[in-house]
Amino acid sequence: MPGVEKMKKKKETEPVEPVDSHNEQVCKQILDSLGKPPRFSCILATQINPHRYRVNVRVYKEEWGEKLTDSFWVETDDSGTIVKTNPVMTRKY
């Protein structure tokens, strides 16, 4: 049709490289410092930006399935070593 431009095929984009994540290393350091709670279910570190993580520790509860027992904001250095947590982490288990 005159005056109608053909739709251009969208160019396929290159896959985005993930940010260098230290999730497993952060989780290990948290469990080493905090201790492993009784009826431990899982620990999950979510990277917020290159040096900040939100870490949640869950345990099994008979009545409710799983329960969040501990939660931390974590800051790391370039190598993934924890330099700061909020709240301050102490051995609990």
HTML snippet that shows the backbone in 3Dmol.js (N, CA, C, O; Angstrom):
<script src="https://3Dmol.org/build/3Dmol-min.js"></script>
<div id="view" style="width:600px;height:400px;position:relative"></div>
<script>
const pdb = `
ATOM      1  N   MET A   1       0.847  -1.167   0.000  1.00  0.00           N
ATOM      2  CA  MET A   1       0.000   0.000   0.000  1.00  0.00           C
ATOM      3  C   MET A   1       0.895   1.234   0.000  1.00  0.00           C
ATOM      4  O   MET A   1       1.898   1.279   0.712  1.00  0.00           O
ATOM      5  N   PRO A   2       0.547   2.187  -0.764  1.00  0.00           N
ATOM      6  CA  PRO A   2       1.346   3.414  -0.775  1.00  0.00           C
ATOM      7  C   PRO A   2       1.242   4.141   0.565  1.00  0.00           C
ATOM      8  O   PRO A   2       0.173   4.205   1.171  1.00  0.00           O
ATOM      9  N   GLY A   3       2.365   4.683   1.012  1.00  0.00           N
ATOM     10  CA  GLY A   3       2.410   5.448   2.258  1.00  0.00           C
ATOM     11  C   GLY A   3       2.528   4.599   3.513  1.00  0.00           C
ATOM     12  O   GLY A   3       2.651   5.140   4.612  1.00  0.00           O
ATOM     13  N   VAL A   4       2.495   3.297   3.372  1.00  0.00           N
ATOM     14  CA  VAL A   4       2.614   2.425   4.544  1.00  0.00           C
ATOM     15  C   VAL A   4       4.002   1.805   4.516  1.00  0.00           C
ATOM     16  O   VAL A   4       4.381   1.130   3.559  1.00  0.00           O
ATOM     17  N   GLU A   5       4.742   2.045   5.574  1.00  0.00           N
ATOM     18  CA  GLU A   5       6.085   1.474   5.641  1.00  0.00           C
ATOM     19  C   GLU A   5       6.002   0.034   6.113  1.00  0.00           C
ATOM     20  O   GLU A   5       5.159  -0.334   6.931  1.00  0.00           O
ATOM     21  N   LYS A   6       6.886  -0.749   5.581  1.00  0.00           N
ATOM     22  CA  LYS A   6       6.945  -2.126   6.047  1.00  0.00           C
ATOM     23  C   LYS A   6       7.519  -2.140   7.452  1.00  0.00           C
ATOM     24  O   LYS A   6       8.439  -1.390   7.778  1.00  0.00           O
ATOM     25  N   MET A   7       6.963  -2.998   8.261  1.00  0.00           N
ATOM     26  CA  MET A   7       7.473  -3.115   9.622  1.00  0.00           C
ATOM     27  C   MET A   7       8.828  -3.798   9.558  1.00  0.00           C
ATOM     28  O   MET A   7       8.996  -4.837   8.920  1.00  0.00           O
ATOM     29  N   LYS A   8       9.767  -3.198  10.221  1.00  0.00           N
ATOM     30  CA  LYS A   8      11.098  -3.785  10.258  1.00  0.00           C
ATOM     31  C   LYS A   8      11.135  -4.890  11.300  1.00  0.00           C
ATOM     32  O   LYS A   8      10.592  -4.770  12.399  1.00  0.00           O
ATOM     33  N   LYS A   9      11.790  -5.958  10.913  1.00  0.00           N
ATOM     34  CA  LYS A   9      11.938  -7.054  11.856  1.00  0.00           C
ATOM     35  C   LYS A   9      12.851  -6.594  12.989  1.00  0.00           C
ATOM     36  O   LYS A   9      13.913  -6.015  12.760  1.00  0.00           O
ATOM     37  N   LYS A  10      12.409  -6.865  14.211  1.00  0.00           N
ATOM     38  CA  LYS A  10      13.215  -6.460  15.354  1.00  0.00           C
ATOM     39  C   LYS A  10      14.519  -7.218  15.357  1.00  0.00           C
ATOM     40  O   LYS A  10      14.568  -8.425  15.119  1.00  0.00           O
ATOM     41  N   LYS A  11      15.557  -6.488  15.630  1.00  0.00           N
ATOM     42  CA  LYS A  11      16.878  -7.083  15.698  1.00  0.00           C
ATOM     43  C   LYS A  11      16.992  -7.894  16.983  1.00  0.00           C
ATOM     44  O   LYS A  11      16.658  -7.412  18.066  1.00  0.00           O
ATOM     45  N   GLU A  12      17.461  -9.117  16.853  1.00  0.00           N
ATOM     46  CA  GLU A  12      17.645  -9.928  18.053  1.00  0.00           C
ATOM     47  C   GLU A  12      18.779  -9.348  18.872  1.00  0.00           C
ATOM     48  O   GLU A  12      19.842  -9.011  18.349  1.00  0.00           O
ATOM     49  N   THR A  13      18.533  -9.240  20.160  1.00  0.00           N
ATOM     50  CA  THR A  13      19.545  -8.668  21.035  1.00  0.00           C
ATOM     51  C   THR A  13      20.462  -9.749  21.579  1.00  0.00           C
ATOM     52  O   THR A  13      20.082 -10.911  21.724  1.00  0.00           O
ATOM     53  N   GLU A  14      21.649  -9.337  21.866  1.00  0.00           N
ATOM     54  CA  GLU A  14      22.607 -10.259  22.470  1.00  0.00           C
ATOM     55  C   GLU A  14      22.159 -10.555  23.893  1.00  0.00           C
ATOM     56  O   GLU A  14      21.612  -9.677  24.561  1.00  0.00           O
ATOM     57  N   PRO A  15      22.380 -11.778  24.369  1.00  0.00           N
ATOM     58  CA  PRO A  15      22.017 -12.064  25.760  1.00  0.00           C
ATOM     59  C   PRO A  15      22.817 -11.167  26.700  1.00  0.00           C
ATOM     60  O   PRO A  15      24.002 -10.907  26.491  1.00  0.00           O
ATOM     61  N   VAL A  16      22.139 -10.713  27.725  1.00  0.00           N
ATOM     62  CA  VAL A  16      22.784  -9.839  28.703  1.00  0.00           C
ATOM     63  C   VAL A  16      23.592 -10.692  29.664  1.00  0.00           C
ATOM     64  O   VAL A  16      23.089 -11.673  30.213  1.00  0.00           O
ATOM     65  N   GLU A  17      24.834 -10.319  29.861  1.00  0.00           N
ATOM     66  CA  GLU A  17      25.681 -11.041  30.814  1.00  0.00           C
ATOM     67  C   GLU A  17      25.216 -10.736  32.224  1.00  0.00           C
ATOM     68  O   GLU A  17      25.006  -9.569  32.553  1.00  0.00           O
ATOM     69  N   PRO A  18      25.048 -11.738  33.066  1.00  0.00           N
ATOM     70  CA  PRO A  18      24.625 -11.463  34.439  1.00  0.00           C
ATOM     71  C   PRO A  18      25.718 -10.722  35.199  1.00  0.00           C
ATOM     72  O   PRO A  18      26.907 -10.860  34.915  1.00  0.00           O
ATOM     73  N   VAL A  19      25.275  -9.934  36.172  1.00  0.00           N
ATOM     74  CA  VAL A  19      26.221  -9.248  37.045  1.00  0.00           C
ATOM     75  C   VAL A  19      26.975 -10.325  37.818  1.00  0.00           C
ATOM     76  O   VAL A  19      26.390 -11.338  38.204  1.00  0.00           O
ATOM     77  N   ASP A  20      28.270 -10.112  38.046  1.00  0.00           N
ATOM     78  CA  ASP A  20      29.059 -11.093  38.778  1.00  0.00           C
ATOM     79  C   ASP A  20      28.448 -11.284  40.158  1.00  0.00           C
ATOM     80  O   ASP A  20      28.553 -10.414  41.022  1.00  0.00           O
ATOM     81  N   SER A  21      27.824 -12.403  40.350  1.00  0.00           N
ATOM     82  CA  SER A  21      27.072 -12.654  41.568  1.00  0.00           C
ATOM     83  C   SER A  21      27.821 -13.607  42.491  1.00  0.00           C
ATOM     84  O   SER A  21      28.440 -14.575  42.047  1.00  0.00           O
ATOM     85  N   HIS A  22      27.751 -13.314  43.758  1.00  0.00           N
ATOM     86  CA  HIS A  22      28.393 -14.146  44.771  1.00  0.00           C
ATOM     87  C   HIS A  22      27.341 -14.739  45.706  1.00  0.00           C
ATOM     88  O   HIS A  22      27.600 -14.914  46.896  1.00  0.00           O
ATOM     89  N   ASN A  23      26.154 -15.049  45.176  1.00  0.00           N
ATOM     90  CA  ASN A  23      25.046 -15.522  46.012  1.00  0.00           C
ATOM     91  C   ASN A  23      25.428 -16.714  46.886  1.00  0.00           C
ATOM     92  O   ASN A  23      25.183 -16.702  48.093  1.00  0.00           O
ATOM     93  N   GLU A  24      26.025 -17.738  46.286  1.00  0.00           N
ATOM     94  CA  GLU A  24      26.372 -18.936  47.057  1.00  0.00           C
ATOM     95  C   GLU A  24      27.398 -18.624  48.137  1.00  0.00           C
ATOM     96  O   GLU A  24      27.299 -19.123  49.257  1.00  0.00           O
ATOM     97  N   GLN A  25      28.369 -17.807  47.801  1.00  0.00           N
ATOM     98  CA  GLN A  25      29.410 -17.438  48.760  1.00  0.00           C
ATOM     99  C   GLN A  25      28.800 -16.651  49.924  1.00  0.00           C
ATOM    100  O   GLN A  25      29.165 -16.875  51.078  1.00  0.00           O
ATOM    101  N   VAL A  26      27.884 -15.739  49.633  1.00  0.00           N
ATOM    102  CA  VAL A  26      27.222 -14.953  50.674  1.00  0.00           C
ATOM    103  C   VAL A  26      26.405 -15.872  51.584  1.00  0.00           C
ATOM    104  O   VAL A  26      26.460 -15.735  52.806  1.00  0.00           O
ATOM    105  N   CYS A  27      25.655 -16.799  51.007  1.00  0.00           N
ATOM    106  CA  CYS A  27      24.851 -17.736  51.805  1.00  0.00           C
ATOM    107  C   CYS A  27      25.729 -18.569  52.725  1.00  0.00           C
ATOM    108  O   CYS A  27      25.394 -18.763  53.893  1.00  0.00           O
ATOM    109  N   LYS A  28      26.844 -19.060  52.215  1.00  0.00           N
ATOM    110  CA  LYS A  28      27.755 -19.865  53.028  1.00  0.00           C
ATOM    111  C   LYS A  28      28.300 -19.055  54.195  1.00  0.00           C
ATOM    112  O   LYS A  28      28.362 -19.554  55.319  1.00  0.00           O
ATOM    113  N   GLN A  29      28.694 -17.813  53.943  1.00  0.00           N
ATOM    114  CA  GLN A  29      29.227 -16.970  55.013  1.00  0.00           C
ATOM    115  C   GLN A  29      28.162 -16.683  56.082  1.00  0.00           C
ATOM    116  O   GLN A  29      28.467 -16.658  57.275  1.00  0.00           O
ATOM    117  N   ILE A  30      26.923 -16.470  55.652  1.00  0.00           N
ATOM    118  CA  ILE A  30      25.837 -16.218  56.608  1.00  0.00           C
ATOM    119  C   ILE A  30      25.641 -17.435  57.502  1.00  0.00           C
ATOM    120  O   ILE A  30      25.575 -17.300  58.724  1.00  0.00           O
ATOM    121  N   LEU A  31      25.548 -18.621  56.908  1.00  0.00           N
ATOM    122  CA  LEU A  31      25.343 -19.831  57.712  1.00  0.00           C
ATOM    123  C   LEU A  31      26.534 -20.119  58.609  1.00  0.00           C
ATOM    124  O   LEU A  31      26.353 -20.596  59.730  1.00  0.00           O
ATOM    125  N   ASP A  32      27.758 -19.839  58.143  1.00  0.00           N
ATOM    126  CA  ASP A  32      28.943 -20.046  58.978  1.00  0.00           C
ATOM    127  C   ASP A  32      28.916 -19.130  60.197  1.00  0.00           C
ATOM    128  O   ASP A  32      29.313 -19.538  61.288  1.00  0.00           O
ATOM    129  N   SER A  33      28.452 -17.900  60.021  1.00  0.00           N
ATOM    130  CA  SER A  33      28.430 -16.934  61.119  1.00  0.00           C
ATOM    131  C   SER A  33      27.213 -17.099  62.023  1.00  0.00           C
ATOM    132  O   SER A  33      27.330 -17.032  63.247  1.00  0.00           O
ATOM    133  N   LEU A  34      26.058 -17.313  61.429  1.00  0.00           N
ATOM    134  CA  LEU A  34      24.803 -17.405  62.166  1.00  0.00           C
ATOM    135  C   LEU A  34      24.632 -18.774  62.821  1.00  0.00           C
ATOM    136  O   LEU A  34      24.064 -18.886  63.907  1.00  0.00           O
ATOM    137  N   GLY A  35      25.125 -19.803  62.157  1.00  0.00           N
ATOM    138  CA  GLY A  35      24.855 -21.176  62.574  1.00  0.00           C
ATOM    139  C   GLY A  35      23.669 -21.693  61.772  1.00  0.00           C
ATOM    140  O   GLY A  35      22.950 -20.907  61.156  1.00  0.00           O
ATOM    141  N   LYS A  36      23.459 -22.995  61.772  1.00  0.00           N
ATOM    142  CA  LYS A  36      22.356 -23.586  61.012  1.00  0.00           C
ATOM    143  C   LYS A  36      21.191 -23.831  61.973  1.00  0.00           C
ATOM    144  O   LYS A  36      21.333 -24.597  62.926  1.00  0.00           O
ATOM    145  N   PRO A  37      20.049 -23.196  61.737  1.00  0.00           N
ATOM    146  CA  PRO A  37      18.918 -23.354  62.658  1.00  0.00           C
ATOM    147  C   PRO A  37      18.344 -24.764  62.634  1.00  0.00           C
ATOM    148  O   PRO A  37      18.449 -25.460  61.624  1.00  0.00           O
ATOM    149  N   PRO A  38      17.738 -25.190  63.743  1.00  0.00           N
ATOM    150  CA  PRO A  38      17.052 -26.485  63.747  1.00  0.00           C
ATOM    151  C   PRO A  38      15.937 -26.469  62.696  1.00  0.00           C
ATOM    152  O   PRO A  38      15.292 -25.442  62.487  1.00  0.00           O
ATOM    153  N   ARG A  39      15.719 -27.587  62.051  1.00  0.00           N
ATOM    154  CA  ARG A  39      14.708 -27.730  61.004  1.00  0.00           C
ATOM    155  C   ARG A  39      14.948 -26.782  59.831  1.00  0.00           C
ATOM    156  O   ARG A  39      14.005 -26.295  59.207  1.00  0.00           O
ATOM    157  N   PHE A  40      16.228 -26.526  59.540  1.00  0.00           N
ATOM    158  CA  PHE A  40      16.627 -25.640  58.442  1.00  0.00           C
ATOM    159  C   PHE A  40      15.977 -26.081  57.140  1.00  0.00           C
ATOM    160  O   PHE A  40      15.981 -27.265  56.803  1.00  0.00           O
ATOM    161  N   SER A  41      15.416 -25.113  56.407  1.00  0.00           N
ATOM    162  CA  SER A  41      14.804 -25.388  55.114  1.00  0.00           C
ATOM    163  C   SER A  41      15.698 -24.867  53.991  1.00  0.00           C
ATOM    164  O   SER A  41      16.161 -25.643  53.155  1.00  0.00           O
ATOM    165  N   CYS A  42      15.944 -23.547  53.969  1.00  0.00           N
ATOM    166  CA  CYS A  42      16.745 -22.983  52.893  1.00  0.00           C
ATOM    167  C   CYS A  42      17.242 -21.593  53.260  1.00  0.00           C
ATOM    168  O   CYS A  42      16.759 -20.961  54.200  1.00  0.00           O
ATOM    169  N   ILE A  43      18.216 -21.143  52.495  1.00  0.00           N
ATOM    170  CA  ILE A  43      18.705 -19.773  52.595  1.00  0.00           C
ATOM    171  C   ILE A  43      18.742 -19.229  51.177  1.00  0.00           C
ATOM    172  O   ILE A  43      19.161 -19.921  50.249  1.00  0.00           O
ATOM    173  N   LEU A  44      18.301 -17.981  51.013  1.00  0.00           N
ATOM    174  CA  LEU A  44      18.230 -17.389  49.696  1.00  0.00           C
ATOM    175  C   LEU A  44      18.833 -15.993  49.734  1.00  0.00           C
ATOM    176  O   LEU A  44      18.407 -15.145  50.518  1.00  0.00           O
ATOM    177  N   ALA A  45      19.825 -15.759  48.883  1.00  0.00           N
ATOM    178  CA  ALA A  45      20.431 -14.434  48.750  1.00  0.00           C
ATOM    179  C   ALA A  45      19.982 -13.855  47.419  1.00  0.00           C
ATOM    180  O   ALA A  45      20.176 -14.464  46.366  1.00  0.00           O
ATOM    181  N   THR A  46      19.386 -12.682  47.474  1.00  0.00           N
ATOM    182  CA  THR A  46      18.947 -11.984  46.270  1.00  0.00           C
ATOM    183  C   THR A  46      19.824 -10.759  46.085  1.00  0.00           C
ATOM    184  O   THR A  46      19.906  -9.902  46.965  1.00  0.00           O
ATOM    185  N   GLN A  47      20.476 -10.684  44.937  1.00  0.00           N
ATOM    186  CA  GLN A  47      21.372  -9.562  44.681  1.00  0.00           C
ATOM    187  C   GLN A  47      20.554  -8.337  44.305  1.00  0.00           C
ATOM    188  O   GLN A  47      19.758  -8.373  43.367  1.00  0.00           O
ATOM    189  N   ILE A  48      20.760  -7.242  45.054  1.00  0.00           N
ATOM    190  CA  ILE A  48      20.049  -5.999  44.815  1.00  0.00           C
ATOM    191  C   ILE A  48      20.844  -5.111  43.859  1.00  0.00           C
ATOM    192  O   ILE A  48      20.282  -4.531  42.930  1.00  0.00           O
ATOM    193  N   ASN A  49      22.132  -5.009  44.087  1.00  0.00           N
ATOM    194  CA  ASN A  49      23.056  -4.341  43.173  1.00  0.00           C
ATOM    195  C   ASN A  49      24.400  -5.041  43.327  1.00  0.00           C
ATOM    196  O   ASN A  49      24.486  -5.990  44.107  1.00  0.00           O
ATOM    197  N   PRO A  50      25.443  -4.631  42.634  1.00  0.00           N
ATOM    198  CA  PRO A  50      26.677  -5.420  42.652  1.00  0.00           C
ATOM    199  C   PRO A  50      27.255  -5.755  44.028  1.00  0.00           C
ATOM    200  O   PRO A  50      27.960  -6.756  44.158  1.00  0.00           O
ATOM    201  N   HIS A  51      26.982  -4.960  45.047  1.00  0.00           N
ATOM    202  CA  HIS A  51      27.571  -5.239  46.363  1.00  0.00           C
ATOM    203  C   HIS A  51      26.544  -5.344  47.488  1.00  0.00           C
ATOM    204  O   HIS A  51      26.922  -5.356  48.660  1.00  0.00           O
ATOM    205  N   ARG A  52      25.261  -5.420  47.159  1.00  0.00           N
ATOM    206  CA  ARG A  52      24.216  -5.513  48.184  1.00  0.00           C
ATOM    207  C   ARG A  52      23.309  -6.707  47.908  1.00  0.00           C
ATOM    208  O   ARG A  52      22.932  -6.979  46.768  1.00  0.00           O
ATOM    209  N   TYR A  53      22.970  -7.412  48.994  1.00  0.00           N
ATOM    210  CA  TYR A  53      22.113  -8.588  48.910  1.00  0.00           C
ATOM    211  C   TYR A  53      21.061  -8.531  50.005  1.00  0.00           C
ATOM    212  O   TYR A  53      21.271  -7.921  51.054  1.00  0.00           O
ATOM    213  N   ARG A  54      19.940  -9.166  49.753  1.00  0.00           N
ATOM    214  CA  ARG A  54      18.944  -9.428  50.792  1.00  0.00           C
ATOM    215  C   ARG A  54      19.007 -10.927  51.003  1.00  0.00           C
ATOM    216  O   ARG A  54      18.853 -11.701  50.058  1.00  0.00           O
ATOM    217  N   VAL A  55      19.237 -11.340  52.256  1.00  0.00           N
ATOM    218  CA  VAL A  55      19.386 -12.758  52.555  1.00  0.00           C
ATOM    219  C   VAL A  55      18.296 -13.179  53.530  1.00  0.00           C
ATOM    220  O   VAL A  55      18.120 -12.550  54.574  1.00  0.00           O
ATOM    221  N   ASN A  56      17.566 -14.234  53.200  1.00  0.00           N
ATOM    222  CA  ASN A  56      16.501 -14.763  54.047  1.00  0.00           C
ATOM    223  C   ASN A  56      16.802 -16.212  54.404  1.00  0.00           C
ATOM    224  O   ASN A  56      17.201 -17.005  53.551  1.00  0.00           O
ATOM    225  N   VAL A  57      16.603 -16.547  55.679  1.00  0.00           N
ATOM    226  CA  VAL A  57      16.800 -17.911  56.172  1.00  0.00           C
ATOM    227  C   VAL A  57      15.430 -18.449  56.580  1.00  0.00           C
ATOM    228  O   VAL A  57      14.695 -17.794  57.318  1.00  0.00           O
ATOM    229  N   ARG A  58      15.094 -19.631  56.101  1.00  0.00           N
ATOM    230  CA  ARG A  58      13.789 -20.249  56.396  1.00  0.00           C
ATOM    231  C   ARG A  58      13.974 -21.600  57.091  1.00  0.00           C
ATOM    232  O   ARG A  58      14.956 -22.307  56.866  1.00  0.00           O
ATOM    233  N   VAL A  59      12.996 -21.935  57.945  1.00  0.00           N
ATOM    234  CA  VAL A  59      12.966 -23.233  58.610  1.00  0.00           C
ATOM    235  C   VAL A  59      11.605 -23.873  58.362  1.00  0.00           C
ATOM    236  O   VAL A  59      10.636 -23.193  58.026  1.00  0.00           O
ATOM    237  N   TYR A  60      11.549 -25.196  58.534  1.00  0.00           N
ATOM    238  CA  TYR A  60      10.285 -25.917  58.418  1.00  0.00           C
ATOM    239  C   TYR A  60       9.490 -25.753  59.707  1.00  0.00           C
ATOM    240  O   TYR A  60      10.037 -25.848  60.806  1.00  0.00           O
ATOM    241  N   LYS A  61       8.197 -25.507  59.557  1.00  0.00           N
ATOM    242  CA  LYS A  61       7.269 -25.467  60.684  1.00  0.00           C
ATOM    243  C   LYS A  61       6.129 -26.412  60.367  1.00  0.00           C
ATOM    244  O   LYS A  61       5.561 -26.362  59.276  1.00  0.00           O
ATOM    245  N   GLU A  62       5.793 -27.271  61.310  1.00  0.00           N
ATOM    246  CA  GLU A  62       4.751 -28.263  61.055  1.00  0.00           C
ATOM    247  C   GLU A  62       3.406 -27.611  60.740  1.00  0.00           C
ATOM    248  O   GLU A  62       2.681 -28.071  59.858  1.00  0.00           O
ATOM    249  N   GLU A  63       3.076 -26.542  61.460  1.00  0.00           N
ATOM    250  CA  GLU A  63       1.767 -25.932  61.289  1.00  0.00           C
ATOM    251  C   GLU A  63       1.644 -25.135  59.995  1.00  0.00           C
ATOM    252  O   GLU A  63       0.578 -25.132  59.379  1.00  0.00           O
ATOM    253  N   TRP A  64       2.715 -24.458  59.569  1.00  0.00           N
ATOM    254  CA  TRP A  64       2.611 -23.525  58.454  1.00  0.00           C
ATOM    255  C   TRP A  64       3.445 -23.893  57.243  1.00  0.00           C
ATOM    256  O   TRP A  64       3.378 -23.184  56.239  1.00  0.00           O
ATOM    257  N   GLY A  65       4.204 -24.931  57.281  1.00  0.00           N
ATOM    258  CA  GLY A  65       5.085 -25.257  56.165  1.00  0.00           C
ATOM    259  C   GLY A  65       6.477 -24.689  56.409  1.00  0.00           C
ATOM    260  O   GLY A  65       7.328 -25.368  56.985  1.00  0.00           O
ATOM    261  N   GLU A  66       6.720 -23.451  55.978  1.00  0.00           N
ATOM    262  CA  GLU A  66       8.010 -22.799  56.199  1.00  0.00           C
ATOM    263  C   GLU A  66       7.796 -21.461  56.884  1.00  0.00           C
ATOM    264  O   GLU A  66       6.743 -20.836  56.761  1.00  0.00           O
ATOM    265  N   LYS A  67       8.826 -21.038  57.609  1.00  0.00           N
ATOM    266  CA  LYS A  67       8.764 -19.755  58.301  1.00  0.00           C
ATOM    267  C   LYS A  67      10.087 -19.026  58.106  1.00  0.00           C
ATOM    268  O   LYS A  67      11.158 -19.628  58.190  1.00  0.00           O
ATOM    269  N   LEU A  68      10.004 -17.732  57.847  1.00  0.00           N
ATOM    270  CA  LEU A  68      11.191 -16.890  57.751  1.00  0.00           C
ATOM    271  C   LEU A  68      11.684 -16.623  59.169  1.00  0.00           C
ATOM    272  O   LEU A  68      10.967 -16.039  59.981  1.00  0.00           O
ATOM    273  N   THR A  69      12.917 -17.055  59.466  1.00  0.00           N
ATOM    274  CA  THR A  69      13.439 -16.867  60.823  1.00  0.00           C
ATOM    275  C   THR A  69      14.444 -15.735  60.918  1.00  0.00           C
ATOM    276  O   THR A  69      14.540 -15.078  61.955  1.00  0.00           O
ATOM    277  N   ASP A  70      15.193 -15.499  59.857  1.00  0.00           N
ATOM    278  CA  ASP A  70      16.224 -14.464  59.878  1.00  0.00           C
ATOM    279  C   ASP A  70      16.277 -13.788  58.520  1.00  0.00           C
ATOM    280  O   ASP A  70      16.081 -14.425  57.485  1.00  0.00           O
ATOM    281  N   SER A  71      16.546 -12.485  58.536  1.00  0.00           N
ATOM    282  CA  SER A  71      16.632 -11.728  57.305  1.00  0.00           C
ATOM    283  C   SER A  71      17.671 -10.618  57.481  1.00  0.00           C
ATOM    284  O   SER A  71      17.687  -9.931  58.502  1.00  0.00           O
ATOM    285  N   PHE A  72      18.531 -10.452  56.487  1.00  0.00           N
ATOM    286  CA  PHE A  72      19.634  -9.495  56.579  1.00  0.00           C
ATOM    287  C   PHE A  72      19.795  -8.720  55.283  1.00  0.00           C
ATOM    288  O   PHE A  72      19.561  -9.251  54.197  1.00  0.00           O
ATOM    289  N   TRP A  73      20.198  -7.453  55.405  1.00  0.00           N
ATOM    290  CA  TRP A  73      20.765  -6.703  54.299  1.00  0.00           C
ATOM    291  C   TRP A  73      22.262  -6.930  54.404  1.00  0.00           C
ATOM    292  O   TRP A  73      22.832  -6.792  55.486  1.00  0.00           O
ATOM    293  N   VAL A  74      22.899  -7.272  53.311  1.00  0.00           N
ATOM    294  CA  VAL A  74      24.320  -7.625  53.330  1.00  0.00           C
ATOM    295  C   VAL A  74      25.070  -6.784  52.301  1.00  0.00           C
ATOM    296  O   VAL A  74      24.618  -6.615  51.168  1.00  0.00           O
ATOM    297  N   GLU A  75      26.224  -6.261  52.716  1.00  0.00           N
ATOM    298  CA  GLU A  75      27.119  -5.564  51.793  1.00  0.00           C
ATOM    299  C   GLU A  75      28.394  -6.381  51.675  1.00  0.00           C
ATOM    300  O   GLU A  75      28.896  -6.911  52.666  1.00  0.00           O
ATOM    301  N   THR A  76      28.922  -6.483  50.447  1.00  0.00           N
ATOM    302  CA  THR A  76      30.135  -7.264  50.202  1.00  0.00           C
ATOM    303  C   THR A  76      31.194  -6.403  49.526  1.00  0.00           C
ATOM    304  O   THR A  76      30.911  -5.323  49.007  1.00  0.00           O
ATOM    305  N   ASP A  77      32.428  -6.916  49.549  1.00  0.00           N
ATOM    306  CA  ASP A  77      33.483  -6.259  48.773  1.00  0.00           C
ATOM    307  C   ASP A  77      33.489  -6.871  47.371  1.00  0.00           C
ATOM    308  O   ASP A  77      32.614  -7.671  47.041  1.00  0.00           O
ATOM    309  N   ASP A  78      34.460  -6.503  46.556  1.00  0.00           N
ATOM    310  CA  ASP A  78      34.521  -6.995  45.170  1.00  0.00           C
ATOM    311  C   ASP A  78      34.668  -8.508  45.069  1.00  0.00           C
ATOM    312  O   ASP A  78      34.249  -9.103  44.076  1.00  0.00           O
ATOM    313  N   SER A  79      35.257  -9.134  46.080  1.00  0.00           N
ATOM    314  CA  SER A  79      35.477 -10.580  46.028  1.00  0.00           C
ATOM    315  C   SER A  79      34.310 -11.375  46.616  1.00  0.00           C
ATOM    316  O   SER A  79      34.342 -12.605  46.613  1.00  0.00           O
ATOM    317  N   GLY A  80      33.274 -10.683  47.124  1.00  0.00           N
ATOM    318  CA  GLY A  80      32.109 -11.373  47.672  1.00  0.00           C
ATOM    319  C   GLY A  80      32.178 -11.606  49.172  1.00  0.00           C
ATOM    320  O   GLY A  80      31.297 -12.257  49.733  1.00  0.00           O
ATOM    321  N   THR A  81      33.206 -11.088  49.831  1.00  0.00           N
ATOM    322  CA  THR A  81      33.325 -11.240  51.274  1.00  0.00           C
ATOM    323  C   THR A  81      32.406 -10.230  51.964  1.00  0.00           C
ATOM    324  O   THR A  81      32.400  -9.049  51.617  1.00  0.00           O
ATOM    325  N   ILE A  82      31.638 -10.698  52.935  1.00  0.00           N
ATOM    326  CA  ILE A  82      30.715  -9.818  53.636  1.00  0.00           C
ATOM    327  C   ILE A  82      31.497  -8.798  54.459  1.00  0.00           C
ATOM    328  O   ILE A  82      32.395  -9.161  55.219  1.00  0.00           O
ATOM    329  N   VAL A  83      31.153  -7.527  54.303  1.00  0.00           N
ATOM    330  CA  VAL A  83      31.801  -6.461  55.073  1.00  0.00           C
ATOM    331  C   VAL A  83      30.833  -5.821  56.067  1.00  0.00           C
ATOM    332  O   VAL A  83      31.265  -5.182  57.027  1.00  0.00           O
ATOM    333  N   LYS A  84      29.510  -5.990  55.843  1.00  0.00           N
ATOM    334  CA  LYS A  84      28.537  -5.367  56.737  1.00  0.00           C
ATOM    335  C   LYS A  84      27.198  -6.082  56.607  1.00  0.00           C
ATOM    336  O   LYS A  84      26.796  -6.469  55.510  1.00  0.00           O
ATOM    337  N   THR A  85      26.506  -6.255  57.739  1.00  0.00           N
ATOM    338  CA  THR A  85      25.142  -6.780  57.707  1.00  0.00           C
ATOM    339  C   THR A  85      24.249  -5.873  58.540  1.00  0.00           C
ATOM    340  O   THR A  85      24.702  -5.234  59.490  1.00  0.00           O
ATOM    341  N   ASN A  86      22.986  -5.827  58.172  1.00  0.00           N
ATOM    342  CA  ASN A  86      21.999  -5.093  58.947  1.00  0.00           C
ATOM    343  C   ASN A  86      20.755  -5.954  59.033  1.00  0.00           C
ATOM    344  O   ASN A  86      20.134  -6.222  58.005  1.00  0.00           O
ATOM    345  N   PRO A  87      20.366  -6.398  60.221  1.00  0.00           N
ATOM    346  CA  PRO A  87      20.981  -6.130  61.513  1.00  0.00           C
ATOM    347  C   PRO A  87      22.333  -6.817  61.639  1.00  0.00           C
ATOM    348  O   PRO A  87      22.677  -7.706  60.861  1.00  0.00           O
ATOM    349  N   VAL A  88      23.088  -6.380  62.641  1.00  0.00           N
ATOM    350  CA  VAL A  88      24.403  -6.979  62.897  1.00  0.00           C
ATOM    351  C   VAL A  88      24.191  -8.458  63.189  1.00  0.00           C
ATOM    352  O   VAL A  88      23.317  -8.828  63.974  1.00  0.00           O
ATOM    353  N   MET A  89      24.994  -9.294  62.554  1.00  0.00           N
ATOM    354  CA  MET A  89      24.837 -10.733  62.690  1.00  0.00           C
ATOM    355  C   MET A  89      25.687 -11.280  63.829  1.00  0.00           C
ATOM    356  O   MET A  89      26.874 -10.972  63.933  1.00  0.00           O
ATOM    357  N   THR A  90      25.076 -12.085  64.673  1.00  0.00           N
ATOM    358  CA  THR A  90      25.802 -12.787  65.729  1.00  0.00           C
ATOM    359  C   THR A  90      25.426 -14.257  65.655  1.00  0.00           C
ATOM    360  O   THR A  90      24.412 -14.611  65.055  1.00  0.00           O
ATOM    361  N   ARG A  91      26.229 -15.105  66.257  1.00  0.00           N
ATOM    362  CA  ARG A  91      25.948 -16.547  66.260  1.00  0.00           C
ATOM    363  C   ARG A  91      24.661 -16.778  67.035  1.00  0.00           C
ATOM    364  O   ARG A  91      24.546 -16.372  68.192  1.00  0.00           O
ATOM    365  N   LYS A  92      23.710 -17.418  66.411  1.00  0.00           N
ATOM    366  CA  LYS A  92      22.392 -17.615  67.004  1.00  0.00           C
ATOM    367  C   LYS A  92      22.081 -19.082  67.208  1.00  0.00           C
ATOM    368  O   LYS A  92      21.337 -19.436  68.123  1.00  0.00           O
ATOM    369  N   TYR A  93      22.633 -19.935  66.378  1.00  0.00           N
ATOM    370  CA  TYR A  93      22.311 -21.360  66.446  1.00  0.00           C
ATOM    371  C   TYR A  93      23.547 -22.205  66.660  1.00  0.00           C
ATOM    372  O   TYR A  93      23.451 -23.430  66.740  1.00  0.00           O
TER     373      TYR A  93
END
`;
const viewer = $3Dmol.createViewer("view");
viewer.addModel(pdb, "pdb");
viewer.setStyle({}, {cartoon: {color: "spectrum"}});
viewer.zoomTo();
viewer.render();
</script>
